[in-house]
Amino acid sequence: MLSTGGDTRADQVAAGIALERVLLTATRDDLKASFLNQPLEFDDLRRTVQQTTGKPGFAQMVIRFGHSTVTATTPRRPVEAVVHTRTEEL
């Protein structure tokens, strides 16, 4: 849980900066992250989520960390198939 002491725009920016650091650290440690934001979209659920931590504050992000195996990537078309350049003069 990423939470802040207040819920001002400055607190939300600070949460974003903290999230960046947490995600970079997780990446360095070969962890994957996923987010559960839906409960935070409603004030009553957001308060309940924060209360589960037993600490005061405002929930900003619920993050799940774990390890995963690398799977094949989704096939992509070649760039030439989707990007067309104009060769004639205007």
C-alpha positions in Angstrom: 0.0 0.0 0.0 1.3 3.4 -0.9 -0.3 6.1 1.2 0.3 9.7 2.2 -0.4 11.7 5.3 -2.6 14.2 3.3 -4.6 14.2 0.1 -3.6 17.4 -1.5 -2.2 17.7 -5.0 1.3 18.0 -3.5 0.7 14.7 -1.6 -0.4 13.1 -4.8 2.7 14.2 -6.6 4.8 13.0 -3.7 3.1 9.6 -4.0 3.9 9.5 -7.7 7.6 10.2 -7.0 7.5 7.5 -4.3 5.8 5.1 -6.7 8.6 5.7 -9.3 11.3 4.9 -6.7 9.4 1.7 -5.6 8.9 0.5 -9.1 12.6 1.1 -10.1 13.7 -0.7 -7.0 11.4 -3.6 -7.7 12.7 -3.8 -11.3 16.3 -3.8 -10.1 15.4 -6.7 -7.8 13.7 -8.6 -10.8 10.2 -8.2 -9.3 7.0 -7.5 -11.3 4.3 -5.2 -10.1 0.6 -5.1 -10.7 -1.9 -2.5 -9.4 -5.3 -2.7 -7.9 -6.8 0.8 -8.2 -10.5 0.1 -8.4 -11.2 0.3 -4.7 -9.5 3.6 -4.5 -11.9 5.2 -6.9 -14.6 5.3 -4.2 -14.2 7.3 -1.0 -15.8 4.8 1.3 -13.7 1.9 -0.1 -10.6 4.0 -0.1 -11.0 4.7 3.6 -11.6 1.0 4.2 -8.5 0.1 2.3 -6.4 2.6 4.3 -7.9 1.3 7.6 -6.6 -2.2 6.9 -3.1 -0.9 7.2 -3.8 0.2 10.8 -2.1 3.5 10.0 -3.6 7.0 9.4 -3.4 8.6 6.0 -4.8 8.4 2.5 -4.4 5.3 0.3 -2.9 6.3 -3.1 -2.0 3.0 -4.7 -2.4 -0.7 -3.9 0.6 -2.6 -5.4 1.2 -6.4 -5.7 4.7 -7.6 -6.2 6.0 -11.0 -7.3 8.2 -13.0 -9.6 7.1 -14.2 -13.0 8.6 -16.2 -15.8 9.4 -14.5 -19.0 7.1 -15.5 -21.8 7.3 -14.9 -25.5 6.3 -11.4 -26.6 3.3 -10.6 -28.7 4.2 -10.9 -32.4 4.6 -7.5 -34.1 4.4 -6.4 -37.7 7.5 -5.0 -39.3 7.8 -1.2 -39.1 7.7 -1.0 -42.9 4.2 -2.6 -42.8 2.7 0.2 -40.8 4.9 3.3 -41.4 4.8 4.8 -44.9 7.1 7.6 -45.9 6.3 10.1 -48.6 9.0 10.1 -51.3 7.5 12.8 -53.6 8.2 16.5 -53.1 5.3 18.7 -51.9 
